[in-house]
Amino acid sequence: ASGLIGGLIALVVGVIMVAQPRPAPGFVVASNPPTIAETSMYLDSNVPYWREVSLSLAVVGLGLSIMLLVAGIGLLSMKPWARSMSIGYAVGSILLQCFSLFYTIAYVTPAQIALYDKMPPPAGMAGAQAQSIASISKTAVSVGQFAGLLGLIYPGIVWIVMSRPKVRAAFRGETLDADRTDDFDDDPRDRRGRREDEYDDEPRGGRGEPDDR
């Protein structure tokens, strides 16, 4: 539900942003700290296809959130298509997060760092202090760009869980043999022990030899 709400908000913001006139090249931020509108206009002016990519990411993200919601309803009824849809959501989300991370590192973060170098110092603040604050802000932006990696955790878990043999068999209406669990539970030592037990079941007289008794 949170992903769906966040996707709707991002879509509305993206539509409003696209409807606004594009700022002139070399847009200058006049205040420090900059307002949200100034930051948006600066990125739109200095980052290639920033508004188009932002809107596209919002649309795809909303679509994936809807896919996850529908898949979750199907999973409650053990529908086979719900498992396939869950895996599709996981793959799509991972690809989306990877593209967003690449775009942020390659284009958005350099523009944000350059923004702090171009902003005027705050009123009444010494130059050294303003420079120190700008350095801290640039460091925070550099570290924060990797926050998108957190978005890989949930779809990764979904993909792993839905790919397990037991889960796959359950959604197909199949049952795994008691001696054939998934690959993670199949310990070679257990298989060796079962083979030894099989040998112990042989007649004491040996293979095909008559019992002297």
WOPESUL-V668339 format. One record per residue. N is the residue number from 1. SS is DSSP state (H for helix, E for strand, C for the rest). PHI is phi in radians with two decimals (* if undefined). PSI is psi as a letter, one per 40 degrees, with the letter a starting at -180 (* if undefined). Layout:
# WOPESUL-V668339
n: {N/N}
ss: {SS/SS}
phi: {PHI/PHI}
psi: {PSI/PSI}
This chain:
# WOPESUL-V668339
n: {1/2/3/4/5/6/7/8/9/10/11/12/13/14/15/16/17/18/19/20/21/22/23/24/25/26/27/28/29/30/31/32/33/34/35/36/37/38/39/40/41/42/43/44/45/46/47/48/49/50/51/52/53/54/55/56/57/58/59/60/61/62/63/64/65/66/67/68/69/70/71/72/73/74/75/76/77/78/79/80/81/82/83/84/85/86/87/88/89/90/91/92/93/94/95/96/97/98/99/100/101/102/103/104/105/106/107/108/109/110/111/112/113/114/115/116/117/118/119/120/121/122/123/124/125/126/127/128/129/130/131/132/133/134/135/136/137/138/139/140/141/142/143/144/145/146/147/148/149/150/151/152/153/154/155/156/157/158/159/160/161/162/163/164/165/166/167/168/169/170/171/172/173/174/175/176/177/178/179/180/181/182/183/184/185/186/187/188/189/190/191/192/193/194/195/196/197/198/199/200/201/202/203/204/205/206/207/208/209/210/211/212/213}
ss: {C/H/H/H/H/H/H/H/H/H/H/H/H/H/H/H/H/H/H/C/C/C/C/C/C/C/C/C/C/C/C/C/C/C/C/H/H/H/H/H/H/H/H/H/H/H/C/C/C/H/H/H/H/H/H/H/H/H/H/H/H/H/H/H/H/H/H/H/H/H/H/H/H/H/H/H/C/C/C/H/H/H/H/H/H/H/H/H/H/H/H/H/H/H/H/H/H/H/H/H/H/H/H/H/H/H/H/H/H/H/H/H/H/H/H/H/H/H/C/C/C/C/C/C/C/C/H/H/H/H/H/H/H/H/H/H/H/H/H/H/H/H/H/H/H/H/H/H/H/H/H/H/H/H/H/H/H/H/H/H/H/H/C/C/H/H/H/H/H/H/H/C/C/C/C/C/C/C/C/C/C/C/C/C/C/C/C/H/H/H/H/H/H/H/H/H/H/H/H/H/C/C/C/C/C/C/C/C/C/C/C/C/C}
phi: {*/-1.12/-1.14/-1.18/-1.13/-1.08/-1.14/-1.13/-1.12/-1.10/-1.17/-1.11/-1.10/-1.12/-1.14/-1.10/-1.15/-1.14/-1.27/-1.36/-1.13/-1.25/-1.20/-1.21/-1.01/1.34/-0.98/-1.88/-1.47/-1.71/-2.03/-2.47/-1.31/-1.30/-1.34/-1.08/-1.13/-1.14/-1.10/-1.09/-1.16/-1.12/-1.13/-1.11/-1.49/-2.04/-1.94/-1.08/0.95/-1.12/-1.22/-1.19/-1.17/-1.07/-1.18/-1.11/-1.08/-1.16/-1.16/-1.14/-1.08/-1.15/-1.07/-1.17/-1.13/-1.13/-1.06/-1.13/-1.12/-1.13/-1.10/-1.08/-1.14/-1.18/-1.12/-1.10/-1.75/1.01/-1.44/-1.03/-1.15/-1.19/-1.14/-1.10/-1.18/-1.13/-1.14/-1.08/-1.08/-1.09/-1.11/-1.09/-1.16/-1.13/-1.11/-1.10/-1.14/-1.15/-1.14/-1.08/-1.14/-1.08/-1.11/-1.14/-1.17/-1.36/-2.21/-1.25/-1.07/-1.02/-1.20/-1.18/-1.14/-1.12/-1.07/-1.19/-1.34/-1.65/-1.23/-1.25/-1.16/-1.05/-1.09/1.35/-1.96/-1.14/-1.09/-1.15/-1.18/-1.12/-1.16/-1.13/-1.13/-1.12/-1.13/-1.11/-1.11/-1.18/-1.14/-1.11/-1.16/-1.11/-1.33/-1.16/-1.15/-1.56/-1.11/-1.10/-1.11/-1.12/-1.22/-1.51/-1.18/-1.12/-1.07/-1.11/-1.13/-1.04/-1.08/-1.13/-1.13/-1.25/-1.65/-1.15/-1.01/-1.11/-1.17/-1.05/-1.17/-1.10/-1.33/-1.58/1.33/-1.81/-2.24/-1.49/-1.06/-1.10/-1.50/-2.15/-1.44/-1.23/-1.10/-1.28/-1.64/-1.50/-1.43/-0.98/-1.15/-1.16/-1.13/-1.15/-1.15/-1.16/-1.15/-1.14/-1.12/-1.13/-1.17/-1.18/-1.40/-1.24/-1.05/-1.14/-1.29/1.68/-1.40/1.26/-1.64/-1.22/-1.38/-1.16/-1.23}
psi: {d/d/d/d/d/d/d/d/d/d/d/d/d/d/d/d/d/d/e/i/i/h/i/i/i/f/h/h/h/e/i/h/i/i/i/d/d/d/d/d/d/d/d/d/d/e/h/h/f/d/d/d/d/d/d/d/d/d/d/d/d/d/d/d/d/d/d/d/d/d/d/d/d/d/d/d/e/f/h/d/d/d/d/d/d/d/d/d/d/d/d/d/d/d/d/d/d/d/d/d/d/d/d/d/d/d/d/d/d/d/d/d/d/d/d/d/d/e/i/i/i/i/h/e/h/i/d/d/d/d/d/d/d/d/d/d/d/d/d/d/d/d/d/e/d/e/d/e/d/d/e/e/d/d/d/d/d/d/d/d/d/e/e/i/d/d/d/d/d/d/e/e/f/i/h/i/i/d/e/g/a/i/d/d/e/g/h/d/d/d/d/d/d/d/d/d/d/d/d/d/e/i/i/d/e/a/h/e/h/i/h/d/*}
